[in-house]
Amino acid sequence: MQSHSLDVDIHIILNDICFSAAHVDDLFPFFLRHAKQIFPVLECKDDLRKISDLRIPPNWYPEARAIHRKIIFHSGPTNSGKTYHAIQKYLSAKSGVYCGPLKLLAHEIFEKSNAAGVPCDLVTGEERVTVDPDGKQAAHVACTVEMCSVTTPYEVAVIDEIQMIKDPARGWAWTRALLGLCAEEIHLCGESAAIDLVTELMYTTGEDVEVRTYKRLTPISVLDHALESLDNLRPGDCIVCFSKNDIYSVSRQIEIRGLESAVIYGSLPPGTKLAQAKKFNDPDDPCKILVATDAIGMGLNLSIRRIIFYSLMKPSINEKGEKEIEPITTSQALQIAGRAGRFSSKFKEGEVTTMNREDLSLLKEILNRPVDPIRAAGLHPTAEQIEMFAYHLPDTTLSNLIDIFVDFSQVDGQYFVCNMDDFKFSAELIQHIPLSLRVRYVFCTAPINKKQPFVCSSLLQFARQYSRNEPLTFSWLRRYIKWPLLPPKNIKDLMDLEAVHDVLDLYLWLSYRFLDMFPDASLVRDLQKQLDGIIQDGVHNITKLIKISETHKLLNLQNLSAESQSRLSGATKSQSRRNRGTKALGSKAAEPLGPDAEEKSLASRLVQQGLLTADMLKQLEREWMTQQAEQGKARLETGTSLKGTRRKKKDPDSD
């Protein structure tokens, strides 16, 4: 009652309550006024619910709803010819669009189409190629699925890997293509697990789905024995790992055995992946072994005889951002195993096995499980929806706008809102930089690897330059990345070069959205090709880089568990699956050594396991001998000094 900061009307109500002239409930309107100031969402929640209503996605695409489309689902396993038949339809049409999950696949169709005499343009996030010298658009276009136009009419559209409609991060792009493409015929290629969901979605648009089922063209068999030792490798073998450390370790071991291997993993530039694939496929090249991650699951034509799973445990990040180690899914196992014995390769029969004997039964179990049907398709808020949210909540950050949108959004049971963590990460990164909402939204949709600090800081720097209205020129970019760059001397250098390649990708991606601020796309693309060549040379010499990294302790392969070491040395020790999961988590829990290991010296075991080389052993021997000599000399000097001291004490005239 003595407060001077209260509004007069609240002061009167409180006074009345104290003298029983009013009820405490009379304070509620004042509380509500305060709540709306603190939480502005309350003032406009009905409008926000309408904006974030995602329950009828087909209505977002009026051009597609204006025509009756024919939907043909080509269903089958890897190497069944399903995509081939869809592409034949695409090539024979008057106009067409191919939508693929990877730049590599879009490039492949672009090249095939033009080679077949069908002029075709290329559109990816980072690249636009028009085959007509005058810049006129061709009737056919090959693109990554995110880049397809939902307003351009086509005779035939092909959507590849339709099962990725369930992808937690990218599924929205397949949903958009499926519901929005304006094509008379839409050919879907993918796993049978997506048939029911696609049929249900097309039922809501009034369109029927014709399913064409294909069987694998070449046989594939799961072997009854594991590889157990790299000594048992044969030409045409591919070892599939789920961590870079395993790739480095296996590559090193293969080199110790006098064999040459190609290496493919996700963060390599597309050109380097193609170069490594070409090297492995070349019958005249001495490289006959491939070490790869699950990046080989799609996008590369490889001549593989046998797939060997180095492990069946794959690290993943859960919804809370925590790292988890779980066995690969049936869908993933089939996708990878299906790369063996392809119809177009020299190996007409494929084989699949594991490195470790105890993984074999689990692999068979995984491959024999039915693939779970896909239940829902991904959705993503558009820039227009976020702008409407911002109109009602002008003081809210973009990251918080996304959170509020997801909280308010309503979806049908056949859909889900895609994970927006990467978008929010970018939004928080550039939150303090003054940008318009539309520009900020575009920057946040730029595909970046948030595990790469240099790429993240580059997004920040690019946004800062943009906000100052300072064009990011070629000369500025050269200085920023410290060009020219030297060939990698170790694995860390190679990873740094991969990050620079990603930064150039980011520049190119932004250059197609903000042409005036990122004006030198063609020069940057030429620079990127030079960098790709440097990275290719580095990957070609990857075992040397690994060796140097080990010597200088830049690469800690010694952290491999006993089980991993036993795989490399060929020992056949038993271990529970739980321990294998622990191994993937980086545990150092060791197993008892077998009788063979006890007979060998420690040095010979370390050499056999690839943890030491002969040169390193000689160097250690020299250092040990030098150290022993110095210690002996020090002891001798100390002993002489002590004798002198004792002698002095015994001499009575010494004073």
Secondary structure as GFF3:
##gff-version 3
##sequence-region A 1 655
A	DSSP	alpha_helix	8	18	.	.	.	ID=ss1
A	DSSP	three_ten_helix	24	27	.	.	.	ID=ss2
A	DSSP	alpha_helix	28	38	.	.	.	ID=ss3
A	DSSP	three_ten_helix	40	44	.	.	.	ID=ss4
A	DSSP	alpha_helix	45	51	.	.	.	ID=ss5
A	DSSP	three_ten_helix	57	60	.	.	.	ID=ss6
A	DSSP	alpha_helix	62	65	.	.	.	ID=ss7
A	DSSP	beta_strand	70	75	.	.	.	ID=ss8
A	DSSP	alpha_helix	82	92	.	.	.	ID=ss9
A	DSSP	beta_strand	96	100	.	.	.	ID=ss10
A	DSSP	alpha_helix	103	115	.	.	.	ID=ss11
A	DSSP	beta_strand	120	123	.	.	.	ID=ss12
A	DSSP	beta_strand	128	129	.	.	.	ID=ss13
A	DSSP	beta_strand	140	144	.	.	.	ID=ss14
A	DSSP	three_ten_helix	145	147	.	.	.	ID=ss15
A	DSSP	beta_strand	153	159	.	.	.	ID=ss16
A	DSSP	three_ten_helix	162	166	.	.	.	ID=ss17
A	DSSP	alpha_helix	171	180	.	.	.	ID=ss18
A	DSSP	beta_strand	182	190	.	.	.	ID=ss19
A	DSSP	three_ten_helix	192	194	.	.	.	ID=ss20
A	DSSP	alpha_helix	195	205	.	.	.	ID=ss21
A	DSSP	beta_strand	209	213	.	.	.	ID=ss22
A	DSSP	beta_strand	220	222	.	.	.	ID=ss23
A	DSSP	three_ten_helix	230	232	.	.	.	ID=ss24
A	DSSP	beta_strand	237	240	.	.	.	ID=ss25
A	DSSP	alpha_helix	244	256	.	.	.	ID=ss26
A	DSSP	beta_strand	261	264	.	.	.	ID=ss27
A	DSSP	alpha_helix	270	281	.	.	.	ID=ss28
A	DSSP	beta_strand	289	292	.	.	.	ID=ss29
A	DSSP	three_ten_helix	294	297	.	.	.	ID=ss30
A	DSSP	beta_strand	306	309	.	.	.	ID=ss31
A	DSSP	beta_strand	313	317	.	.	.	ID=ss32
A	DSSP	beta_strand	323	327	.	.	.	ID=ss33
A	DSSP	alpha_helix	330	337	.	.	.	ID=ss34
A	DSSP	beta_strand	350	354	.	.	.	ID=ss35
A	DSSP	alpha_helix	359	368	.	.	.	ID=ss36
A	DSSP	beta_strand	377	379	.	.	.	ID=ss37
A	DSSP	alpha_helix	383	392	.	.	.	ID=ss38
A	DSSP	alpha_helix	398	408	.	.	.	ID=ss39
A	DSSP	beta_strand	415	417	.	.	.	ID=ss40
A	DSSP	alpha_helix	421	429	.	.	.	ID=ss41
A	DSSP	alpha_helix	437	445	.	.	.	ID=ss42
A	DSSP	alpha_helix	453	467	.	.	.	ID=ss43
A	DSSP	alpha_helix	474	480	.	.	.	ID=ss44
A	DSSP	alpha_helix	491	511	.	.	.	ID=ss45
A	DSSP	alpha_helix	521	540	.	.	.	ID=ss46
A	DSSP	alpha_helix	542	551	.	.	.	ID=ss47
A	DSSP	three_ten_helix	557	559	.	.	.	ID=ss48
A	DSSP	alpha_helix	562	569	.	.	.	ID=ss49
A	DSSP	alpha_helix	577	584	.	.	.	ID=ss50
A	DSSP	alpha_helix	595	599	.	.	.	ID=ss51
A	DSSP	alpha_helix	602	608	.	.	.	ID=ss52
A	DSSP	alpha_helix	614	650	.	.	.	ID=ss53
###
